[in-house]
Amino acid sequence: MEHATWTGATLLLVLCGAILARIVAARRGRPVFIRRIAGLDHLDDALGRATEMGKPIVFSPGFGDLGQMSTYAGLACLEYAVRRAARFGLRVIVPVAGATMFPVAQDVARDACIAEGKPELYDANDVLYLSGDQNAFAAAVTGIMEREKVGAAFYFGSYGFESLLLAETGQRIGAIQVAATDSFFQVPFFIAACDYTIFGEELYAASAYISREPTMLGSLSGQDFGKVVVAALLIAGIVAATVAQFNGASSGAFNALVGLLGR
């Protein structure tokens, strides 16, 4: 039991050390490779499609609050989407479910437009605080999607049962939809109704790739290194156990044969 405790503690130290080392390296300007998530290409395609149709887009940063990591990941992707939309002159409607999220979403949308040199495209009325109730929030967003006939819809963040209500409405009106969530119970609904779904840790990878924030990049890279170490140890353990079992079986067969010949 004590040996297992020390082994777990050692693995934890290796993982934490790898994460801290990669964060420090990223903050010092060293390049950290993060592969581009395929869902970001679909996001760009959806923005292009909405531009061709001359329709606005809806970007929901999730039903979570500022206490959830998925919310920060969704906000990073929101900035990316607004900047891309600003280049095309697209209107972006941002429905928000949390009161604390409202001013943050406003700042993100405004700063993204300013960063693209088009501050006039920011409209405070397009960042909407709707409701903290799931039913009311879903009803309000689906109503906006129906009235505005949006060309694309993006759902990035944490979601509950409202996921299917939103995605089904978007599919019915013909909008291209991309979803990204770490809420695993909602993933099947997004997969069924959206054109592309990013789920699990890919949401964090997408936000790190987009923002290029050193702490996020270093943390993600360090976690990947830790996973490689753990996978290597698991494989080594399986091989060692298999060899030991094979040697034990071979020794047993040899002893049986010797005993048989001795008779």
Sine and cosine of phi, psi and omega as CSV:
sin_phi,cos_phi,sin_psi,cos_psi,sin_omega,cos_omega
0.00,0.00,-0.67,0.74,0.00,-1.00
-0.91,0.41,-0.62,0.78,0.03,-1.00
-0.89,0.46,-0.67,0.74,0.01,-1.00
-0.90,0.43,-0.61,0.80,0.02,-1.00
-0.90,0.44,-0.71,0.71,0.02,-1.00
-0.91,0.42,-0.60,0.80,0.03,-1.00
-0.90,0.45,-0.71,0.71,0.02,-1.00
-0.89,0.45,-0.66,0.75,0.02,-1.00
-0.90,0.44,-0.63,0.78,0.02,-1.00
-0.91,0.42,-0.69,0.72,0.03,-1.00
-0.89,0.46,-0.64,0.77,0.02,-1.00
-0.89,0.45,-0.67,0.74,0.02,-1.00
-0.90,0.43,-0.64,0.77,0.03,-1.00
-0.89,0.45,-0.70,0.71,-0.01,-1.00
-0.90,0.44,-0.75,0.66,0.00,-1.00
-0.89,0.46,-0.65,0.76,0.02,-1.00
-0.89,0.45,-0.65,0.76,0.01,-1.00
-0.90,0.43,-0.67,0.74,-0.01,-1.00
-0.91,0.42,-0.72,0.69,-0.01,-1.00
-0.90,0.44,-0.65,0.76,-0.01,-1.00
-0.90,0.44,-0.66,0.75,-0.01,-1.00
-0.94,0.33,-0.58,0.82,0.05,-1.00
-0.90,0.44,-0.71,0.70,0.02,-1.00
-0.88,0.48,-0.68,0.73,0.01,-1.00
-0.89,0.46,-0.67,0.74,0.00,-1.00
-0.91,0.41,-0.62,0.78,0.01,-1.00
-0.93,0.37,-0.42,0.91,0.04,-1.00
-1.00,0.08,0.05,1.00,0.08,-1.00
1.00,-0.05,0.07,1.00,0.03,-1.00
-0.95,0.32,0.64,-0.77,-0.04,-1.00
-0.92,0.39,0.72,-0.69,0.06,-1.00
-0.87,-0.49,0.89,-0.46,-0.07,-1.00
-0.99,0.15,0.81,-0.59,0.14,-0.99
-0.76,-0.65,0.85,-0.53,-0.03,-1.00
-0.93,0.36,0.51,-0.86,0.00,-1.00
-0.96,0.28,0.77,-0.64,0.02,-1.00
-0.96,0.27,0.71,-0.70,-0.05,-1.00
-0.86,0.51,-0.50,0.86,-0.02,-1.00
-0.88,0.48,-0.47,0.88,0.03,-1.00
-0.92,0.38,-0.54,0.84,0.08,-1.00
-0.91,0.40,-0.63,0.77,0.05,-1.00
-0.92,0.39,-0.56,0.83,0.06,-1.00
-0.89,0.46,-0.70,0.72,0.03,-1.00
-0.90,0.44,-0.64,0.76,0.02,-1.00
-0.89,0.45,-0.64,0.77,0.00,-1.00
-0.91,0.40,-0.63,0.77,0.05,-1.00
-0.90,0.44,-0.64,0.77,0.04,-1.00
-0.91,0.42,-0.63,0.78,0.03,-1.00
-0.91,0.42,-0.68,0.73,0.02,-1.00
-0.89,0.45,-0.59,0.81,0.04,-1.00
-0.90,0.44,-0.69,0.73,0.01,-1.00
-0.88,0.47,-0.60,0.80,-0.02,-1.00
-0.99,0.10,-0.21,0.98,-0.02,-1.00
0.93,0.38,0.55,0.83,-0.03,-1.00
-0.91,-0.42,0.46,-0.89,0.04,-1.00
-0.96,0.28,0.15,-0.99,0.06,-1.00
-0.84,-0.54,0.38,-0.92,0.08,-1.00
-0.90,-0.43,0.76,-0.65,0.08,-1.00
-0.80,-0.60,0.91,-0.41,0.02,-1.00
-0.97,-0.25,0.86,-0.51,0.03,-1.00
-0.99,0.14,0.37,0.93,0.10,-0.99
0.99,-0.12,0.14,-0.99,-0.01,-1.00
-0.99,-0.14,0.08,1.00,-0.01,-1.00
-0.99,0.15,-0.02,-1.00,0.04,-1.00
-0.87,-0.49,-0.13,-0.99,-0.07,-1.00
-0.96,0.28,0.01,1.00,0.06,-1.00
-1.00,-0.01,0.01,1.00,-0.04,-1.00
-0.91,-0.41,0.68,-0.74,-0.01,-1.00
-0.91,0.42,-0.53,0.85,0.00,-1.00
-0.90,0.44,-0.47,0.88,0.03,-1.00
-0.92,0.39,-0.69,0.73,0.03,-1.00
-0.91,0.42,-0.61,0.79,0.06,-1.00
-0.90,0.44,-0.66,0.75,0.04,-1.00
-0.90,0.44,-0.61,0.79,0.01,-1.00
-0.93,0.38,-0.60,0.80,0.05,-1.00
-0.89,0.45,-0.65,0.76,0.04,-1.00
-0.94,0.33,-0.52,0.86,0.07,-1.00
-0.88,0.48,-0.71,0.70,0.02,-1.00
-0.85,0.52,-0.68,0.73,0.01,-1.00
-0.88,0.48,-0.72,0.70,-0.04,-1.00
-0.91,0.41,-0.66,0.75,-0.01,-1.00
-0.92,0.40,-0.63,0.77,0.03,-1.00
-0.90,0.44,-0.68,0.73,0.04,-1.00
-0.90,0.43,-0.68,0.74,-0.01,-1.00
-0.90,0.43,-0.59,0.80,0.00,-1.00
-0.89,0.46,-0.56,0.83,0.02,-1.00
-0.91,0.42,-0.52,0.85,-0.01,-1.00
-1.00,-0.09,-0.05,1.00,-0.04,-1.00
0.96,0.29,0.49,0.87,-0.04,-1.00
-1.00,0.05,0.57,-0.82,0.12,-0.99
-1.00,0.10,0.74,-0.67,-0.01,-1.00
-0.89,-0.46,0.85,-0.53,0.05,-1.00
-0.98,-0.19,0.81,-0.58,-0.08,-1.00
-0.88,-0.48,0.99,-0.14,0.07,-1.00
-0.99,0.16,0.73,-0.68,-0.06,-1.00
-0.84,-0.54,0.66,-0.75,-0.05,-1.00
-0.99,-0.15,-0.39,0.92,-0.07,-1.00
-0.94,-0.34,0.62,-0.78,0.00,-1.00
-0.90,0.43,-0.61,0.80,0.01,-1.00
-0.95,0.31,-0.40,0.91,0.01,-1.00
-0.97,0.23,-0.44,0.90,-0.15,-0.99
-0.85,0.52,-0.83,0.56,-0.01,-1.00
-0.91,0.42,-0.52,0.85,0.02,-1.00
-0.92,0.39,-0.70,0.71,0.02,-1.00
-0.89,0.45,-0.61,0.79,0.06,-1.00
-0.87,0.49,-0.72,0.70,0.00,-1.00
-0.90,0.44,-0.66,0.75,-0.01,-1.00
-0.89,0.46,-0.73,0.68,-0.02,-1.00
-0.91,0.42,-0.68,0.73,-0.01,-1.00
-0.91,0.42,-0.72,0.69,-0.02,-1.00
-0.91,0.42,-0.55,0.83,0.01,-1.00
-0.92,0.40,-0.66,0.75,0.03,-1.00
-0.92,0.40,-0.65,0.76,0.02,-1.00
-0.91,0.42,-0.64,0.77,-0.01,-1.00
-0.89,0.46,-0.48,0.88,0.03,-1.00
-1.00,0.00,0.06,1.00,0.03,-1.00
0.97,0.25,0.37,0.93,-0.01,-1.00
-0.74,-0.67,0.89,0.45,-0.03,-1.00
-0.89,0.45,-0.39,0.92,-0.03,-1.00
-0.94,0.35,-0.29,0.96,0.00,-1.00
-0.98,0.21,-0.28,0.96,0.00,-1.00
-0.97,0.23,0.80,-0.61,0.05,-1.00
-0.82,-0.57,0.91,-0.41,-0.04,-1.00
-0.86,0.51,-0.42,0.91,-0.01,-1.00
-0.96,0.28,-0.21,0.98,0.01,-1.00
-1.00,-0.01,-0.13,0.99,0.15,-0.99
-0.98,-0.21,0.95,-0.32,-0.22,-0.98
-0.91,-0.40,0.84,-0.55,0.19,-0.98
-1.00,0.04,0.90,-0.44,-0.13,-0.99
-0.99,-0.17,-0.95,0.32,-0.04,-1.00
-0.23,-0.97,0.50,-0.87,0.09,-1.00
-1.00,0.05,-0.05,1.00,0.06,-1.00
-1.00,-0.01,0.74,-0.67,-0.09,-1.00
-0.88,0.48,-0.70,0.71,-0.02,-1.00
-0.89,0.45,-0.72,0.70,-0.01,-1.00
-0.91,0.42,-0.66,0.75,0.01,-1.00
-0.88,0.47,-0.74,0.67,0.00,-1.00
-0.88,0.47,-0.67,0.74,0.00,-1.00
-0.89,0.45,-0.66,0.75,-0.01,-1.00
-0.92,0.40,-0.70,0.72,-0.03,-1.00
-0.92,0.39,-0.70,0.72,0.01,-1.00
-0.90,0.44,-0.57,0.82,0.07,-1.00
-0.90,0.44,-0.67,0.74,0.04,-1.00
-0.89,0.46,-0.69,0.73,-0.02,-1.00
-0.90,0.44,-0.63,0.78,0.01,-1.00
-0.93,0.36,-0.71,0.71,-0.06,-1.00
-0.94,0.33,-0.65,0.76,-0.07,-1.00
-1.00,0.09,-0.24,0.97,-0.03,-1.00
0.78,0.63,0.84,0.54,-0.11,-0.99
-0.89,0.46,0.52,-0.86,0.00,-1.00
-1.00,0.03,-0.38,0.92,0.00,-1.00
-0.48,-0.87,0.50,-0.87,0.01,-1.00
-0.68,-0.74,0.70,-0.72,-0.02,-1.00
-0.80,-0.60,0.74,-0.67,0.00,-1.00
-0.84,-0.55,0.98,-0.21,-0.07,-1.00
-0.84,-0.55,0.91,-0.41,0.01,-1.00
0.62,-0.78,-0.44,-0.90,-0.02,-1.00
-0.99,-0.10,0.68,-0.74,-0.03,-1.00
-0.66,-0.75,0.36,-0.93,0.12,-0.99
-0.90,-0.43,-0.60,-0.80,-0.07,-1.00
-0.92,0.40,-0.26,0.97,0.00,-1.00
-0.93,0.38,-0.20,0.98,-0.04,-1.00
-0.84,0.54,-0.72,0.69,-0.03,-1.00
-0.94,0.33,-0.58,0.82,0.03,-1.00
-0.88,0.47,-0.68,0.73,0.00,-1.00
-0.93,0.36,-0.77,0.64,-0.08,-1.00
-0.92,0.39,-0.60,0.80,0.00,-1.00
-0.92,0.40,-0.61,0.80,0.04,-1.00
-0.91,0.41,-0.69,0.72,0.03,-1.00
-0.88,0.48,-0.64,0.77,0.03,-1.00
-0.92,0.40,-0.61,0.79,-0.03,-1.00
-0.91,0.41,-0.58,0.81,-0.03,-1.00
-1.00,0.01,0.01,1.00,0.08,-1.00
0.99,0.10,0.36,0.93,0.01,-1.00
-0.99,0.14,0.57,-0.82,0.14,-0.99
-0.98,0.22,0.73,-0.69,-0.12,-0.99
-0.78,-0.63,0.71,-0.70,0.09,-1.00
-0.80,-0.60,0.79,-0.61,-0.02,-1.00
-0.86,-0.50,0.52,-0.85,0.07,-1.00
-0.57,-0.82,0.87,-0.50,-0.06,-1.00
-0.47,-0.88,0.45,-0.89,0.14,-0.99
-0.97,-0.23,0.13,0.99,0.05,-1.00
-1.00,0.07,1.00,-0.05,-0.17,-0.99
-0.88,0.47,-0.50,0.86,0.00,-1.00
-0.94,0.35,-0.31,0.95,-0.01,-1.00
-0.99,-0.13,-0.18,0.98,-0.04,-1.00
-0.85,0.53,-0.71,0.71,-0.01,-1.00
-0.85,0.53,-0.60,0.80,-0.01,-1.00
-0.93,0.37,-0.65,0.76,0.03,-1.00
-0.92,0.39,-0.65,0.76,0.01,-1.00
-0.88,0.47,-0.63,0.77,-0.05,-1.00
-0.94,0.34,-0.53,0.85,-0.15,-0.99
-0.93,-0.36,-0.29,0.96,-0.07,-1.00
-0.98,-0.21,0.31,-0.95,0.02,-1.00
-0.97,0.23,-0.51,0.86,0.05,-1.00
-0.46,-0.89,0.60,-0.80,-0.03,-1.00
-0.77,-0.64,0.80,-0.60,0.14,-0.99
-0.98,-0.22,0.79,-0.61,-0.05,-1.00
-0.65,-0.76,0.33,-0.95,0.01,-1.00
0.94,0.34,-0.64,-0.77,-0.07,-1.00
-0.94,0.33,-0.22,0.98,0.05,-1.00
-0.90,0.45,-0.45,0.90,0.07,-1.00
-0.88,0.47,-0.71,0.70,0.01,-1.00
-0.94,0.35,-0.60,0.80,0.04,-1.00
-0.90,0.44,-0.65,0.76,0.01,-1.00
-0.90,0.44,-0.69,0.73,-0.01,-1.00
-0.92,0.39,-0.60,0.80,0.04,-1.00
-0.92,0.39,-0.65,0.76,0.01,-1.00
-0.89,0.45,-0.64,0.76,-0.04,-1.00
-0.95,0.30,-0.76,0.65,-0.13,-0.99
-0.98,0.21,-0.48,0.88,-0.07,-1.00
0.84,0.54,0.46,0.89,0.01,-1.00
-0.96,0.30,0.82,-0.57,-0.13,-0.99
-0.82,0.58,-0.67,0.75,-0.03,-1.00
-0.90,0.43,-0.67,0.74,0.02,-1.00
-0.92,0.39,-0.68,0.73,0.01,-1.00
-0.89,0.45,-0.73,0.68,-0.02,-1.00
-0.90,0.43,-0.65,0.76,0.01,-1.00
-0.89,0.45,-0.71,0.71,-0.01,-1.00
-0.91,0.42,-0.69,0.72,0.00,-1.00
-0.90,0.43,-0.65,0.76,0.03,-1.00
-0.91,0.42,-0.63,0.78,0.05,-1.00
-0.90,0.44,-0.65,0.76,0.03,-1.00
-0.88,0.47,-0.66,0.75,0.04,-1.00
-0.88,0.47,-0.69,0.73,0.02,-1.00
-0.88,0.48,-0.62,0.78,0.02,-1.00
-0.91,0.42,-0.62,0.78,0.04,-1.00
-0.89,0.45,-0.67,0.74,0.02,-1.00
-0.89,0.46,-0.73,0.69,0.00,-1.00
-0.89,0.45,-0.68,0.74,0.02,-1.00
-0.89,0.46,-0.65,0.76,0.02,-1.00
-0.90,0.44,-0.65,0.76,0.02,-1.00
-0.91,0.40,-0.62,0.78,0.04,-1.00
-0.89,0.45,-0.70,0.71,0.01,-1.00
-0.90,0.44,-0.69,0.72,0.02,-1.00
-0.88,0.47,-0.65,0.76,0.02,-1.00
-0.91,0.42,-0.65,0.76,0.02,-1.00
-0.90,0.44,-0.69,0.72,0.00,-1.00
-0.90,0.44,-0.69,0.72,-0.01,-1.00
-0.89,0.45,-0.68,0.73,0.01,-1.00
-0.91,0.42,-0.62,0.78,0.02,-1.00
-0.91,0.41,-0.69,0.72,0.02,-1.00
-0.90,0.45,-0.68,0.73,0.00,-1.00
-0.89,0.46,-0.67,0.74,0.01,-1.00
-0.92,0.40,-0.64,0.77,0.01,-1.00
-0.91,0.42,-0.67,0.74,0.02,-1.00
-0.90,0.43,-0.63,0.78,0.03,-1.00
-0.91,0.42,-0.65,0.76,0.02,-1.00
-0.92,0.39,-0.63,0.77,0.00,-1.00
-0.91,0.41,-0.66,0.75,0.01,-1.00
-0.90,0.44,-0.64,0.77,0.02,-1.00
-0.91,0.42,-0.65,0.76,0.01,-1.00
-0.92,0.40,-0.63,0.77,0.01,-1.00
-0.90,0.45,-0.71,0.71,0.01,-1.00
-0.90,0.45,-0.60,0.80,0.04,-1.00
-0.91,0.41,-0.64,0.77,0.00,-1.00
-0.91,0.40,-0.67,0.74,0.04,-1.00
-0.88,0.48,-0.67,0.74,0.01,-1.00
-0.90,0.44,-0.61,0.79,-0.01,-1.00
-0.92,0.38,-0.68,0.73,0.00,-1.00
-0.92,0.39,-0.54,0.84,-0.01,-1.00
-0.91,0.42,-0.45,0.89,0.02,-1.00
-0.95,0.30,0.00,0.00,0.00,0.00
